[in-house]
Amino acid sequence: MRQVVLDTETTGLDPSQGHRIIEIGCVELVDRKLTGRHYHQYINPNREVEAGAIEVHGITNEFLADKPLFHQITEDFYAFIKGAELVIHNAPFDVGFINHEFALLDKQSPGVVEDFCGIVDTLQMARQKHPGQRNTLDALCQRYTVDNSQRELHGALLDAEILADVYLLMTGGQTKLSLSSDDMEGGDDGEVATAIRRLSEGRPTLKVIRANTDELAQHEVRLQEIDKASEGENLWRQ
């Protein structure tokens, strides 16, 4: 599975008011491993960056003056994300801006992001996993002990790299291995039972190998690490 963790910086908050993308940062994951491939580009938005936005990311109008326009970077950007599952914190914001930029290209537009990429919103994921808590990227870094000490200002590539670490920790090792009727389209409990029976028919009885004392001790150490990282929500304890 190929995933691209993506972040953008913009001139303001709303593309419908003419705001534009000024920075894109992406890092690539394949089978949940960072590959070292990344995409990073500053963009001249052809308009002023709002003062409030500069306070957030520190990217000035003067710095962007000699950077390429969005239509000049579209081909490389599209090639990097095409076919991937995009992992984005607060995906509607970034995807909305990207789709706005694509729409401005008119006939050269590749379409909308949803046509050629899957999308995972880590903000929505975090809200479901940690209801009633702060779920900003900084808050998640603290919760999952991800080092964000270099993040004095927002930056698209740095934030994408940090989000990749957060996403892998937030989704790794805590999945529930079960088969239910929800996993089978149109299925019910009887169909699930039938499916399980078919999977087991004709298979030899598996030999049970129990952990020794040293292995149990190592397992307990690992569980304690998961307890700390998951703030007491360690499914393996259940």
C-alpha positions in Angstrom: 0.0 0.0 0.0 1.4 3.4 -1.0 0.4 6.4 1.2 1.5 10.0 1.0 1.4 12.1 4.2 0.6 15.6 3.0 0.4 19.1 4.4 0.0 22.6 2.9 0.6 26.2 4.0 -1.6 28.9 2.6 -2.1 32.7 2.3 -5.2 32.5 4.5 -8.1 30.3 5.6 -10.6 30.3 2.7 -10.0 29.5 -1.0 -13.4 31.0 -1.8 -12.0 34.4 -0.8 -9.1 34.0 -3.2 -6.6 32.5 -0.9 -3.9 30.2 -2.4 -1.4 27.5 -1.5 2.1 28.7 -0.9 3.8 25.5 0.3 3.3 21.8 -0.2 5.1 19.1 1.8 4.7 15.3 1.3 6.4 12.2 2.5 5.9 8.7 1.2 5.0 5.5 3.1 4.9 2.1 1.5 3.5 -0.7 3.6 3.6 1.6 6.6 7.3 2.3 6.2 8.9 5.7 5.3 10.7 5.3 2.0 12.8 8.5 2.1 11.0 9.9 -1.0 9.3 13.2 -0.5 7.9 16.2 -2.4 8.4 19.8 -1.3 7.7 23.0 -3.1 7.2 26.7 -2.2 4.7 28.4 -4.6 4.2 32.1 -5.6 0.5 32.7 -4.9 0.2 35.8 -7.1 -1.4 37.6 -4.1 -0.5 38.9 -0.7 -0.1 36.6 2.3 -2.2 37.7 5.2 -0.3 38.9 8.3 -2.1 36.4 10.5 -1.0 33.6 8.2 2.6 34.8 8.3 2.5 34.7 12.1 1.6 31.0 11.8 4.1 29.8 9.2 6.6 32.6 8.8 6.5 32.6 5.0 6.7 36.1 3.7 5.7 37.7 0.4 9.3 38.6 -0.3 10.4 35.0 0.1 7.7 33.8 -2.3 8.4 36.4 -5.0 10.8 34.3 -7.1 9.0 30.9 -6.5 7.1 29.1 -9.3 3.4 29.5 -9.9 1.1 26.6 -9.1 0.5 25.7 -12.8 4.3 25.3 -13.2 4.5 22.6 -10.4 1.2 20.8 -11.1 2.7 18.0 -13.2 5.3 16.9 -10.6 2.9 17.3 -7.7 0.2 15.3 -9.4 2.7 12.6 -10.4 3.8 12.2 -6.8 0.3 11.9 -5.2 -1.6 10.1 -8.0 -3.0 6.7 -6.9 -1.8 7.1 -3.3 -3.9 7.2 -0.1 -3.4 10.7 1.3 -2.9 11.0 5.0 -3.8 14.6 6.1 -4.6 16.3 9.4 -7.9 18.1 8.9 -8.2 16.8 5.3 -11.1 19.0 4.2 -8.9 22.1 4.6 -6.0 20.9 2.5 -8.0 19.0 -0.1 -10.3 22.0 -0.5 -7.3 24.2 -1.3 -5.8 21.7 -3.7 -9.0 21.2 -5.5 -9.4 25.0 -5.8 -5.9 25.3 -7.3 -6.7 22.5 -9.8 -10.0 24.2 -10.7 -8.1 27.4 -11.6 -6.1 25.4 -14.2 -9.2 25.0 -16.3 -8.5 22.5 -19.1 -5.1 21.5 -17.7 -6.7 20.4 -14.4 -6.3 16.8 -13.4 -9.7 16.9 -11.8 -10.4 16.7 -8.0 -8.2 14.9 -5.6 -10.9 12.4 -4.7 -10.9 11.1 -8.2 -7.4 9.7 -8.1 -6.5 9.5 -4.4 -7.9 7.9 -1.2 -8.0 10.2 1.8 -7.5 9.6 5.5 -8.3 12.4 7.9 -6.1 12.0 11.0 -8.0 14.7 12.8 -11.3 12.8 12.4 -9.5 9.6 13.4 -8.0 11.3 16.5 -11.4 12.7 17.5 -12.9 9.2 17.4 -10.0 7.7 19.3 -9.7 10.5 21.9 -13.1 12.1 22.2 -13.3 15.3 24.2 -9.5 15.9 24.1 -7.4 18.3 22.2 -6.4 16.7 18.9 -4.1 19.3 17.3 -0.9 18.0 15.8 1.0 19.3 18.7 -1.3 17.7 21.2 -1.0 14.4 19.4 2.8 14.7 19.4 2.6 15.0 23.2 0.2 12.1 23.5 2.3 9.8 21.4 5.7 11.1 22.5 6.7 12.3 19.0 9.5 14.9 19.1 8.2 18.2 17.7 10.8 20.4 19.3 11.8 21.9 15.9 8.3 23.0 15.2 8.4 26.6 16.3 6.5 27.6 13.2 4.3 25.6 10.9 6.0 24.2 7.8 4.5 21.8 5.3 7.3 19.3 5.0 8.2 19.3 8.7 4.6 18.9 9.6 4.1 16.1 7.1 7.1 14.3 8.6 5.8 14.7 12.1 2.3 13.6 11.1 3.7 10.5 9.5 5.2 9.5 12.9 2.0 10.3 14.7 -0.1 8.4 12.2 2.0 5.3 12.4 1.9 5.3 16.2 -1.8 6.1 16.3 -2.7 3.2 14.0 0.0 0.7 14.8 -0.3 -2.4 17.1 -3.8 -1.4 18.4 -6.0 -3.0 15.7 -8.7 -5.4 16.7 -8.5 -8.7 14.9 -12.1 -9.9 14.6 -14.6 -11.1 12.0 -18.1 -9.6 12.4 -21.1 -9.1 10.2 -19.9 -5.5 9.7 -16.9 -6.9 7.8 -19.1 -8.7 5.2 -21.3 -6.7 2.9 -24.9 -7.8 3.4 -23.8 -10.5 5.8 -25.4 -11.6 9.1 -24.1 -13.7 12.0 -25.1 -16.9 10.3 -23.1 -16.1 7.2 -20.1 -15.1 9.4 -20.2 -18.5 11.2 -20.4 -20.3 7.9 -17.4 -18.3 6.6 -15.4 -19.2 9.6 -16.3 -22.9 9.4 -15.2 -23.0 5.7 -11.9 -21.4 6.5 -11.2 -24.0 9.2 -12.4 -27.1 7.4 -9.6 -29.5 6.4 -6.9 -27.7 8.4 -4.8 -29.8 10.8 -4.9 -29.0 14.5 -2.3 -26.4 15.3 0.4 -27.2 17.9 0.3 -24.8 20.9 3.7 -23.4 21.9 3.6 -21.6 25.2 5.9 -18.7 26.0 8.7 -19.3 28.5 9.5 -17.2 31.5 11.9 -14.9 29.7 9.5 -14.3 26.8 6.7 -13.5 29.2 8.9 -11.0 30.9 9.8 -9.3 27.6 6.1 -9.3 26.7 5.2 -7.5 29.9 7.9 -4.9 29.2 6.4 -4.3 25.8 2.9 -4.0 27.2 4.0 -1.4 29.7 5.5 0.7 26.8 2.2 0.4 24.9 0.3 1.3 28.1 2.3 4.5 28.3 1.9 5.4 24.6 -1.8 4.7 24.5 -2.6 6.4 27.8 -4.2 3.4 29.3 -6.1 2.3 26.1 -4.0 -0.8 25.4 -6.2 -3.3 23.7 -3.7 -6.1 24.4 -4.5 -5.8 28.1 -8.1 -6.7 27.2 
